[in-house]
């Protein structure tokens, strides 16, 4: 492993950040961070959650302003007060959670807010022509008239990329771009990024998957605790070395553990059909058993019914047909609260929107979903003292790094927010834990903690339903794997003999000529 050479450093810079400092109440997010991104390179920025990556990118994109430091774009000093100013300077950002209007077409999404006009009217012909030129030039082929809601996840991401290119971006910031993609889609994305690089674009790539970082990046900058640790050439560093630079330990692996077979059924789904928001079946005739002390992994490209299935199990979405049995008792008509009190734990896909009250303190957040039960309830009243004690215990047991129980959850890093949610749910000792994308958007250190907790849940006899876009995670943790495709169970696989590529093939329907492979 060696740092960037003087010759490499002499290459013209697309972006230079000097001594960037950003403070929030009680937290220094960026502490004199330096970053230099050469023109025409793919530059990865890696680090633990809370290392300052997101804050730094928000400053570069004009979403936040630095308290101290200087920024140069193309050699010119800049200070952005809004994303529109960054866009005008040639910087575009593709966010982890796509910012698209599903009910609009590809073309309408791309030009939204930047519509070409002619004689006071939107010039659809010019916009259409420009979009097609961009698609052909960069290998980002899309049909302009397709509705975004009909697109696969990888196609939606291409819409986001074309959207920033349409606005003239020469520097692209990609935040966790592979988090929702299967391996084949990751390969397509990397092909697109190399095409962009060949055309002279500069790409700043934020990711937690270090093997992917090494596969695509020319240069890597490591941040730790808000500071720049080092900048290295990707050809001179390994994933293990990067992990050690980030967190001080080796890269963890989600390896599974041997377990004894348990045939006791915790949750059973019988011919379950669930309608989507459009009234059409999102889940069709699913039969499934989840056993005590088992991790059942569910794989599938987003939009194939997994979210609707989870919502139906929790009672957030009604069944159109079928039945749900918890320990042999039908819960299909039970309200959410009764299901939770009967032993369903839930780690939601989006921890900030569905799992936490960001502006409430830690001690209030540990009660969410459990506030009617001990130790949080004392008759009709909340027991604040017991809630604070419980929060302190969760902080200790699940290594939630926070100044204290009165800290607002918004001030915690993503990884610590996730550990708080998992600690809250597991501390209630549910019969079954539903974990939807539990390591999405968190660093390798927090990942290892989440994996340890899921394995602990299984050892303690919980049934775990695990949904994840990380195929290595599914294969490493699950005792059984099922694949959802177009709302149906398309395959059941043995994790011990499955590879990410094979799993990805089943997820895209490319493996068995459209026939189900359920055992």
Backbone torsions as a table, in degrees:
resi	resn	phi	psi	omega
1	UNK	NA	127.3	178.5
2	UNK	-139.6	151.3	179.7
3	UNK	-74.3	171.4	178.4
4	UNK	-63.1	138.1	-178.5
5	UNK	-79.9	167.6	178.9
6	UNK	-63.5	-35.5	178.4
7	UNK	-64.4	-44.4	178.1
8	UNK	-64.3	-38.5	-179.1
9	UNK	-67.5	-22.5	-178.5
10	UNK	-77.5	-12.9	178.4
11	UNK	-60.7	142.6	-178.4
12	UNK	-55.8	140.2	-176.6
13	UNK	-97.4	135.1	172.0
14	UNK	-81.8	-38.4	-178.7
15	UNK	-139.9	135.3	173.2
16	UNK	-134.9	128.6	176.8
17	UNK	-118.0	128.5	-177.0
18	UNK	-120.1	121.4	171.0
19	UNK	52.7	41.1	-178.8
20	UNK	-71.3	125.3	178.9
21	UNK	-127.7	132.3	177.5
22	UNK	-138.1	125.3	-178.7
23	UNK	-114.4	142.0	168.8
24	UNK	-122.0	165.0	-179.3
25	UNK	-53.7	114.4	177.8
26	UNK	81.2	-1.2	-175.0
27	UNK	-139.7	135.7	169.3
28	UNK	-103.4	103.0	-175.1
29	UNK	-74.2	-43.2	176.1
30	UNK	-125.0	127.1	-175.7
31	UNK	-121.5	88.8	178.7
32	UNK	55.2	52.1	-178.5
33	UNK	-78.3	136.6	174.2
34	UNK	-117.8	136.1	179.3
35	UNK	-147.7	130.1	177.8
36	UNK	-127.7	120.7	-178.5
37	UNK	-116.0	117.1	-177.7
38	UNK	-74.1	152.9	176.8
39	UNK	-62.9	138.2	173.9
40	UNK	72.1	22.8	177.2
41	UNK	-118.6	161.7	169.7
42	UNK	-101.4	113.8	-172.6
43	UNK	-116.3	116.7	-179.8
44	UNK	-91.5	142.6	172.6
45	UNK	-119.5	119.3	-176.1
46	UNK	-125.7	160.2	179.5
47	UNK	163.2	163.9	177.0
48	UNK	-62.2	162.5	167.0
49	UNK	-59.8	135.5	-176.4
50	UNK	89.1	-1.1	179.6
51	UNK	-76.4	-16.6	176.6
52	UNK	108.6	7.1	-177.0
53	UNK	-62.9	-52.4	-176.1
54	UNK	-63.2	-42.6	179.1
55	UNK	-61.2	-43.1	-179.4
56	UNK	-61.7	-42.8	180.0
57	UNK	-68.8	-35.9	177.0
58	UNK	-65.0	-34.5	176.3
59	UNK	-67.9	-44.4	179.9
60	UNK	-64.0	-32.0	-177.5
61	UNK	-93.4	3.4	175.2
62	UNK	82.3	9.3	179.0
63	UNK	-79.7	-23.5	174.7
64	UNK	-140.5	161.6	177.7
65	UNK	-114.5	143.7	-179.9
66	UNK	-75.4	148.6	174.0
67	UNK	-77.1	-34.2	179.6
68	UNK	-145.0	161.1	175.0
69	UNK	107.5	174.3	-176.5
70	UNK	-130.0	149.7	175.3
71	UNK	-127.0	134.7	174.4
72	UNK	-121.1	132.6	174.1
73	UNK	-121.8	117.2	-176.6
74	UNK	61.0	29.5	178.4
75	UNK	86.8	-5.0	-179.2
76	UNK	-104.9	130.4	180.0
77	UNK	-70.5	134.9	-177.4
78	UNK	-134.4	159.4	171.0
79	UNK	-147.8	104.2	-174.4
80	UNK	-87.9	139.0	174.7
81	UNK	-111.2	0.1	178.0
82	UNK	-161.7	157.7	176.3
83	UNK	-59.5	-32.1	-179.3
84	UNK	-62.4	-34.1	177.3
85	UNK	-69.1	-37.6	177.0
86	UNK	-65.9	-41.7	178.5
87	UNK	-61.7	-42.1	178.3
88	UNK	-61.3	-28.0	178.9
89	UNK	-88.6	3.2	175.0
90	UNK	93.3	20.2	179.4
91	UNK	-113.1	127.2	177.3
92	UNK	-124.1	154.4	-178.3
93	UNK	-131.7	132.1	173.7
94	UNK	-105.6	111.8	-173.5
95	UNK	-80.0	156.9	179.1
96	UNK	-59.6	-43.6	176.5
97	UNK	-97.7	112.9	-171.9
98	UNK	-56.0	141.6	-178.1
99	UNK	-112.2	68.3	-176.8
100	UNK	-122.1	153.7	175.4
101	UNK	-96.5	110.0	-173.5
102	UNK	-60.0	-33.1	-173.7
103	UNK	-83.9	-1.3	177.1
104	UNK	-101.7	161.7	178.4
105	UNK	-77.7	170.2	175.7
106	UNK	-55.9	-49.1	-178.4
107	UNK	-60.6	-44.6	-178.5
108	UNK	-64.1	-37.1	177.3
109	UNK	-67.8	-40.8	-177.0
110	UNK	-65.1	-42.2	-173.5
111	UNK	-91.8	-6.1	-175.8
112	UNK	-54.3	119.2	-178.7
113	UNK	87.7	-8.1	179.5
114	UNK	-137.7	38.4	-174.2
115	UNK	-68.7	129.9	174.4
116	UNK	-72.5	141.5	-178.1
117	UNK	-122.7	156.5	176.0
118	UNK	-146.3	118.2	-177.8
119	UNK	55.5	41.0	176.3
120	UNK	80.1	2.4	-179.4
121	UNK	-118.5	153.3	176.8
122	UNK	-65.5	128.6	-179.3
123	UNK	-90.6	83.8	-176.8
124	UNK	-62.5	-36.4	-178.1
125	UNK	-64.4	-43.6	178.7
126	UNK	-64.7	-42.2	180.0
127	UNK	-64.0	-42.9	179.2
128	UNK	-60.9	-44.7	-179.3
129	UNK	-64.4	-43.1	-179.7
130	UNK	-64.2	-41.0	179.5
131	UNK	-63.0	-44.2	179.7
132	UNK	-64.6	-38.3	178.0
133	UNK	-62.9	-43.8	178.7
134	UNK	-62.7	-44.3	-178.9
135	UNK	-60.8	-44.8	-179.8
136	UNK	-69.1	-38.4	-176.5
137	UNK	-65.2	-37.3	-174.1
138	UNK	-111.5	10.0	179.6
139	UNK	67.3	28.2	-179.1
140	UNK	-107.9	61.0	-173.3
141	UNK	-67.2	126.8	177.4
142	UNK	-146.0	151.9	175.7
143	UNK	-90.9	114.0	-173.9
144	UNK	-56.6	-28.0	-175.3
145	UNK	-91.2	-3.1	179.3
146	UNK	-68.9	140.0	172.3
147	UNK	-72.6	138.6	-178.5
148	UNK	-61.0	-34.1	-178.8
149	UNK	-63.2	-17.6	-179.6
150	UNK	-91.6	-3.0	-174.0
151	UNK	-89.1	150.2	171.4
152	UNK	-73.2	168.0	-175.5
153	UNK	-60.7	-44.4	180.0
154	UNK	-62.4	-35.3	178.2
155	UNK	-69.5	-38.3	177.5
156	UNK	-62.1	-39.6	178.6
157	UNK	-63.2	-38.2	177.3
158	UNK	-63.9	-34.9	175.9
159	UNK	-61.2	-44.0	179.8
160	UNK	-61.5	-41.6	-179.4
161	UNK	-66.4	-45.7	179.0
162	UNK	-62.7	-34.2	-179.5
163	UNK	-59.6	-42.8	180.0
164	UNK	-76.4	-32.1	176.2
165	UNK	-66.4	-37.7	179.6
166	UNK	-59.1	-32.5	-179.8
167	UNK	-86.6	7.2	173.1
168	UNK	89.1	18.0	-178.1
169	UNK	-66.7	133.2	172.4
170	UNK	-105.5	-22.5	175.4
171	UNK	-115.6	123.2	-179.1
172	UNK	-112.8	127.3	173.2
173	UNK	-100.7	122.7	178.3
174	UNK	-114.8	116.5	-176.9
175	UNK	-98.1	111.1	179.3
176	UNK	49.4	54.4	-170.9
177	UNK	-71.5	-17.3	-176.7
178	UNK	-101.9	3.9	-170.8
179	UNK	-64.5	-23.6	-177.9
180	UNK	-115.4	14.2	-174.6
181	UNK	-106.7	145.6	171.4
182	UNK	-82.2	165.0	-174.8
183	UNK	-51.9	-41.4	-179.1
184	UNK	-64.5	-36.6	178.5
185	UNK	-70.7	-33.6	176.0
186	UNK	-63.1	-42.6	177.8
187	UNK	-60.7	-42.0	178.6
188	UNK	-64.4	-41.7	178.1
189	UNK	-60.8	-46.6	-178.6
190	UNK	-63.1	-36.1	174.7
191	UNK	-60.8	-45.2	178.3
192	UNK	-61.5	-41.7	-179.0
193	UNK	-65.8	-38.3	178.1
194	UNK	-67.8	-34.0	175.1
195	UNK	-64.0	-42.6	178.1
196	UNK	-62.2	-43.9	178.0
197	UNK	-60.8	-42.7	-179.9
198	UNK	-63.4	-26.4	179.2
199	UNK	-87.9	4.3	175.2
200	UNK	99.0	5.0	179.1
201	UNK	-81.0	155.1	176.7
202	UNK	-110.5	136.4	-175.3
203	UNK	-126.7	128.2	172.0
204	UNK	-105.5	122.1	-165.8
205	UNK	-118.1	114.3	178.8
206	UNK	-102.3	125.4	-177.7
207	UNK	-157.1	156.7	174.6
208	UNK	-105.6	-12.4	-176.6
209	UNK	-88.6	100.8	-168.3
210	UNK	-68.0	-32.7	177.4
211	UNK	-63.3	-38.6	177.4
212	UNK	-68.0	-40.0	177.4
213	UNK	-57.2	-46.1	-178.8
214	UNK	-66.8	-29.3	-178.5
215	UNK	-74.4	-28.0	-172.1
216	UNK	-113.8	-28.0	-171.2
217	UNK	-84.6	146.5	169.6
218	UNK	-85.4	-38.8	-174.0
219	UNK	-136.9	147.4	-177.3
220	UNK	-132.1	129.0	172.5
221	UNK	-109.8	131.4	-178.3
222	UNK	-105.1	128.4	173.7
223	UNK	-110.1	144.1	175.1
224	UNK	-145.2	126.4	178.7
225	UNK	51.2	42.4	174.3
226	UNK	82.9	3.3	-177.7
227	UNK	-123.5	155.6	175.2
228	UNK	-77.5	123.3	178.2
229	UNK	-87.5	-51.6	-179.0
230	UNK	-168.5	163.7	170.0
231	UNK	-124.6	127.5	-174.6
232	UNK	-132.0	158.8	171.7
233	UNK	-79.4	136.4	-176.8
234	UNK	-63.5	-25.3	-179.3
235	UNK	-75.3	-8.6	-175.1
236	UNK	-116.3	17.7	-177.3
237	UNK	-143.7	150.7	177.2
238	UNK	-106.9	167.3	178.2
239	UNK	-62.4	-39.3	179.8
240	UNK	-63.8	-40.7	179.4
241	UNK	-66.9	-39.7	177.7
242	UNK	-63.2	-43.1	179.6
243	UNK	-61.1	-40.1	179.4
244	UNK	-66.6	-38.4	176.4
245	UNK	-63.8	-36.4	-177.6
246	UNK	-75.5	-48.6	-169.1
247	UNK	-126.9	-2.5	178.7
248	UNK	78.9	19.1	178.8
249	UNK	-151.0	170.4	-179.2
250	UNK	-72.5	160.1	179.2
251	UNK	-65.6	121.9	-179.3
252	UNK	-75.2	156.8	176.0
253	UNK	-123.2	139.4	-179.7
254	UNK	-82.0	55.6	-176.1
255	UNK	-70.9	142.0	-177.9
256	UNK	-84.6	170.9	178.9
257	UNK	-119.6	149.2	173.5
258	UNK	-65.6	147.9	179.6
259	UNK	-143.8	158.1	175.5
260	UNK	-84.1	139.2	-179.5
261	UNK	-65.4	136.5	177.0
262	UNK	-131.5	120.5	-175.4
263	UNK	-94.1	2.5	179.2
264	UNK	-71.9	121.0	-177.2
265	UNK	-84.5	120.6	176.4
266	UNK	-85.7	-48.9	179.0
267	UNK	-129.8	135.5	177.2
268	UNK	-127.3	135.4	174.8
269	UNK	-110.4	128.7	-177.7
270	UNK	-122.9	108.4	177.5
271	UNK	50.5	43.8	-175.4
272	UNK	-75.1	124.8	174.3
273	UNK	-124.7	134.0	-176.6
274	UNK	-131.7	133.7	178.3
275	UNK	-85.1	145.0	175.0
276	UNK	-84.8	-176.8	-179.1
277	UNK	-62.7	-25.1	-179.1
278	UNK	-89.1	3.7	178.7
279	UNK	88.3	-12.0	178.2
280	UNK	-86.7	155.5	-179.0
281	UNK	-61.9	122.9	173.5
282	UNK	-94.1	-26.5	175.6
283	UNK	-130.3	130.7	-173.6
284	UNK	-126.9	115.5	169.3
285	UNK	50.2	54.3	-179.0
286	UNK	-90.4	127.4	172.7
287	UNK	-115.6	128.1	-173.4
288	UNK	-160.0	140.4	173.6
289	UNK	-120.5	137.9	176.4
290	UNK	-122.2	124.3	-170.5
291	UNK	-97.9	158.6	175.1
292	UNK	-59.4	135.5	177.7
293	UNK	68.8	29.7	-178.0
294	UNK	-128.9	140.8	168.8
295	UNK	-102.7	114.3	176.3
296	UNK	-101.8	117.9	-180.0
297	UNK	-90.9	136.4	176.7
298	UNK	-116.6	118.0	179.0
299	UNK	-107.5	151.0	176.7
300	UNK	168.8	143.1	172.7
301	UNK	-62.1	140.0	-177.6
302	UNK	-55.7	140.8	179.7
303	UNK	96.1	9.7	-179.6
304	UNK	-105.9	19.1	172.3
305	UNK	106.0	-4.9	-177.1
306	UNK	-63.0	-45.9	-177.8
307	UNK	-63.2	-42.2	179.5
308	UNK	-65.5	-35.6	178.2
309	UNK	-64.1	-45.1	178.8
310	UNK	-62.2	-44.2	-179.6
311	UNK	-62.7	-35.1	178.5
312	UNK	-68.8	-40.6	179.4
313	UNK	-63.0	-38.9	-177.5
314	UNK	-79.6	-16.1	-177.2
315	UNK	92.8	8.8	178.2
316	UNK	-79.7	-14.8	-179.6
317	UNK	-141.8	131.7	-176.3
318	UNK	-73.3	154.4	172.6
319	UNK	-77.3	139.2	170.8
320	UNK	-82.9	-36.4	177.7
321	UNK	-151.0	163.3	172.6
322	UNK	95.1	-170.2	-174.7
323	UNK	-147.4	148.7	174.7
324	UNK	-117.2	130.2	-178.4
325	UNK	-121.8	125.7	174.2
326	UNK	-110.2	114.6	-173.9
327	UNK	52.0	39.6	175.4
328	UNK	84.9	-5.3	-179.0
329	UNK	-105.4	132.8	-179.5
330	UNK	-66.5	129.6	177.3
331	UNK	-118.9	11.6	-171.9
332	UNK	-57.8	-29.7	-177.3
333	UNK	-109.0	10.6	178.6
334	UNK	-77.9	144.7	173.2
335	UNK	-72.3	166.5	-176.6
336	UNK	-55.9	-47.7	-176.2
337	UNK	-57.9	-43.1	-179.5
338	UNK	-65.4	-38.0	178.7
339	UNK	-65.2	-41.8	179.1
340	UNK	-63.8	-44.1	-178.9
341	UNK	-67.8	-23.9	178.0
342	UNK	-81.0	-9.0	173.6
343	UNK	121.2	23.6	174.1
344	UNK	-97.2	117.7	173.8
345	UNK	-98.4	153.1	-172.6
346	UNK	-144.5	120.2	169.9
347	UNK	-106.3	104.2	-171.1
348	UNK	-73.8	159.0	179.2
349	UNK	-61.3	-41.3	-179.6
350	UNK	-112.4	96.7	-173.9
351	UNK	-63.1	-33.0	-174.8
352	UNK	-77.5	-36.7	-178.3
353	UNK	-85.9	-33.5	-170.4
354	UNK	-121.3	-3.3	-176.1
355	UNK	-121.5	-13.8	-171.9
356	UNK	-143.1	154.4	166.7
357	UNK	-102.6	101.9	-167.8
358	UNK	-62.7	-32.8	-176.5
359	UNK	-95.0	6.8	175.0
360	UNK	-98.1	155.2	-179.7
361	UNK	-71.0	166.0	-179.8
362	UNK	-55.4	-43.5	-173.7
363	UNK	-65.1	-31.4	176.5
364	UNK	-72.9	-36.8	-178.4
365	UNK	-67.1	-28.3	-179.8
366	UNK	-70.7	-14.0	179.2
367	UNK	-87.5	-18.0	-171.0
368	UNK	-56.0	126.4	180.0
369	UNK	84.3	-9.6	-177.7
370	UNK	-128.1	11.0	-170.8
371	UNK	-69.5	-11.3	179.3
372	UNK	-91.8	-1.7	-174.5
373	UNK	-121.2	163.1	174.0
374	UNK	-65.3	148.1	4.8
375	UNK	-88.0	5.2	-172.0
376	UNK	-82.7	-24.9	-176.2
377	UNK	-106.5	137.9	173.6
378	UNK	-129.9	91.3	-171.0
379	UNK	65.9	-132.4	178.7
380	UNK	-83.9	2.6	-173.5
381	UNK	-108.6	153.6	171.9
382	UNK	-83.8	138.7	178.7
383	UNK	-100.1	93.9	-175.7
384	UNK	-62.7	-38.2	-179.1
385	UNK	-62.9	-45.8	178.6
386	UNK	-66.5	-35.1	178.5
387	UNK	-64.7	-40.8	178.7
388	UNK	-66.7	-39.2	177.3
389	UNK	-64.2	-42.5	-180.0
390	UNK	-64.4	-40.0	178.4
391	UNK	-62.4	-42.0	178.7
392	UNK	-61.8	-39.3	179.8
393	UNK	-67.3	-41.4	178.0
394	UNK	-64.3	-41.4	177.7
395	UNK	-57.0	-42.1	-179.8
396	UNK	-72.1	-48.8	-173.6
397	UNK	-69.1	-31.8	-174.0
398	UNK	-112.5	13.5	174.5
399	UNK	52.9	48.1	175.7
400	UNK	-82.9	115.2	-174.2
401	UNK	-89.7	105.0	-176.6
402	UNK	-149.1	148.9	177.4
403	UNK	-60.4	-26.1	-179.7
404	UNK	171.5	179.2	-175.1
405	UNK	-72.4	-15.9	-179.7
406	UNK	-91.5	-3.9	177.8
407	UNK	-67.3	136.1	176.3
408	UNK	-69.5	143.3	-175.4
409	UNK	-63.6	-28.8	178.8
410	UNK	-58.3	-27.8	-177.6
411	UNK	-78.7	-11.3	-179.9
412	UNK	-82.7	151.6	174.0
413	UNK	-68.6	164.2	-179.5
414	UNK	-58.5	-40.6	179.9
415	UNK	-64.5	-39.8	179.8
416	UNK	-74.0	-32.7	171.7
417	UNK	-60.2	-42.8	-178.4
418	UNK	-66.8	-41.9	178.6
419	UNK	-64.0	-32.8	176.7
420	UNK	-65.5	-44.2	179.2
421	UNK	-62.9	-45.9	-179.0
422	UNK	-65.1	-40.9	178.2
423	UNK	-62.3	-42.5	178.1
424	UNK	-59.4	-46.0	-175.5
425	UNK	-72.1	-42.6	-177.4
426	UNK	-72.6	-30.0	180.0
427	UNK	-66.2	-22.7	177.1
428	UNK	-79.1	-5.1	177.9
429	UNK	51.8	61.7	-179.9
430	UNK	-72.8	160.3	171.9
431	UNK	-70.1	-35.9	-176.7
432	UNK	-139.1	136.1	179.0
433	UNK	-113.8	121.6	174.3
434	UNK	-97.4	116.4	-177.2
435	UNK	-116.9	106.5	-178.1
436	UNK	-100.2	111.0	179.3
437	UNK	50.0	56.7	-171.0
438	UNK	-68.7	-17.7	-179.5
439	UNK	-114.3	12.9	-179.9
440	UNK	-64.5	128.5	174.4
441	UNK	73.5	18.2	176.4
442	UNK	-121.4	159.7	-171.8
443	UNK	-81.3	176.0	-173.8
444	UNK	-65.2	-32.7	178.4
445	UNK	-67.3	-46.7	178.0
446	UNK	-67.8	-33.7	176.2
447	UNK	-56.3	-48.7	-177.9
448	UNK	-59.2	-39.8	179.3
449	UNK	-65.2	-41.7	178.8
450	UNK	-63.8	-45.1	179.3
451	UNK	-60.4	-42.7	178.8
452	UNK	-59.8	-40.5	-178.6
453	UNK	-69.8	-36.2	176.9
454	UNK	-67.3	-39.8	176.6
455	UNK	-65.8	-37.4	177.3
456	UNK	-63.4	-41.3	178.6
457	UNK	-59.1	-42.3	179.3
458	UNK	-65.6	-43.7	179.7
459	UNK	-60.4	-32.0	-179.2
460	UNK	-83.4	3.4	174.2
461	UNK	95.2	3.0	177.0
462	UNK	-70.9	147.7	166.3
463	UNK	-88.3	134.8	-177.2
464	UNK	-123.2	124.4	172.6
465	UNK	-102.0	112.4	-173.4
466	UNK	-110.7	117.9	172.6
467	UNK	-108.0	133.0	-178.7
468	UNK	-157.4	147.0	172.2
469	UNK	-91.4	-7.0	177.9
470	UNK	-87.9	103.6	-173.2
471	UNK	-70.0	-32.9	175.0
472	UNK	-62.1	-38.6	179.0
473	UNK	-64.6	-46.3	179.0
474	UNK	-60.5	-47.3	-178.1
475	UNK	-65.7	-38.2	-176.6
476	UNK	-74.7	-30.6	-173.7
477	UNK	-100.9	-31.5	-169.1
478	UNK	-77.8	146.8	170.4
479	UNK	-85.9	-33.1	174.1
480	UNK	-137.2	152.4	178.4
481	UNK	-126.8	133.3	169.6
482	UNK	-122.7	152.3	-178.6
483	UNK	-115.9	130.2	174.9
484	UNK	-102.1	130.6	179.7
485	UNK	-140.4	119.9	-179.3
486	UNK	52.0	41.4	173.2
487	UNK	83.7	0.4	-179.5
488	UNK	-120.6	160.2	172.0
489	UNK	-79.7	113.2	-173.4
490	UNK	-96.4	-19.5	-178.0
491	UNK	-163.0	151.9	166.8
492	UNK	-124.1	128.3	-171.4
493	UNK	-127.7	153.3	175.7
494	UNK	-91.4	116.4	-177.6
495	UNK	-57.4	-27.6	-177.3
496	UNK	-70.1	-17.8	-178.9
497	UNK	-121.1	10.7	-175.5
498	UNK	-104.1	142.7	174.4
499	UNK	-111.7	159.5	176.6
500	UNK	-56.7	-37.3	-178.9
501	UNK	-67.5	-42.4	178.5
502	UNK	-64.7	-42.7	179.0
503	UNK	-63.1	-42.7	177.4
504	UNK	-61.2	-35.4	178.2
505	UNK	-65.0	-42.2	176.9
506	UNK	-64.6	-37.9	-177.8
507	UNK	-65.9	-31.0	-179.3
508	UNK	-96.7	-0.2	178.5
509	UNK	78.3	17.2	-175.1
510	UNK	-95.8	3.4	-169.6
511	UNK	-95.1	-38.2	-170.9
512	UNK	-129.9	35.7	176.4
513	UNK	53.3	38.3	174.7
514	UNK	81.8	-2.5	-179.8
515	UNK	-90.1	146.6	178.0
516	UNK	-66.6	143.9	178.4
517	UNK	-120.4	31.0	177.3
518	UNK	-71.1	132.4	-179.3
519	UNK	-82.3	NA	NA
